[in-house]
Amino acid sequence: MVRVAEEDQAIVELSIKSVVGLSNPGTMKVRGNIKGKEVVILIDCGATNNFILEKLVNKLQMATKDTSHYGVILGSRTTIKGKGICEAVEP
């Protein structure tokens, strides 16, 4: 996983048609765009940061900034090592 650096917080209006589904209490999936490609975005109200799969970063040829490796503990108590930061992610 790669961490997504947060920019200014903005209020976003979502169309009900963009909602893909509700996974668990406190989470929902919506359709979005990154670099002009449609992606499914998991919104987790309990998460402290934003993350993107390394596979998607590579597929979209997104620039990453190397960081010291860090661990991310998922809700399932599984730990995944992070590999970098994507800055200024835009649609």
ChimeraX attribute file (.defattr): number of C-alpha atoms within 10 A of each C-alpha:
attribute: neighborCount
match mode: 1-to-1
recipient: residues
	/A:1	19
	/A:2	23
	/A:3	22
	/A:4	17
	/A:5	14
	/A:6	12
	/A:7	9
	/A:8	4
	/A:9	6
	/A:10	6
	/A:11	5
	/A:12	6
	/A:13	6
	/A:14	11
	/A:15	9
	/A:16	8
	/A:17	8
	/A:18	12
	/A:19	15
	/A:20	14
	/A:21	12
	/A:22	13
	/A:23	12
	/A:24	8
	/A:25	9
	/A:26	11
	/A:27	14
	/A:28	16
	/A:29	16
	/A:30	18
	/A:31	16
	/A:32	15
	/A:33	12
	/A:34	15
	/A:35	12
	/A:36	10
	/A:37	9
	/A:38	11
	/A:39	13
	/A:40	14
	/A:41	16
	/A:42	18
	/A:43	15
	/A:44	16
	/A:45	10
	/A:46	10
	/A:47	12
	/A:48	7
	/A:49	11
	/A:50	14
	/A:51	18
	/A:52	16
	/A:53	12
	/A:54	17
	/A:55	11
	/A:56	14
	/A:57	16
	/A:58	11
	/A:59	9
	/A:60	13
	/A:61	10
	/A:62	14
	/A:63	14
	/A:64	17
	/A:65	11
	/A:66	12
	/A:67	12
	/A:68	8
	/A:69	10
	/A:70	13
	/A:71	13
	/A:72	17
	/A:73	11
	/A:74	10
	/A:75	9
	/A:76	6
	/A:77	8
	/A:78	9
	/A:79	12
	/A:80	12
	/A:81	12
	/A:82	20
	/A:83	17
	/A:84	20
	/A:85	18
	/A:86	18
	/A:87	15
	/A:88	11
	/A:89	13
	/A:90	8
	/A:91	10
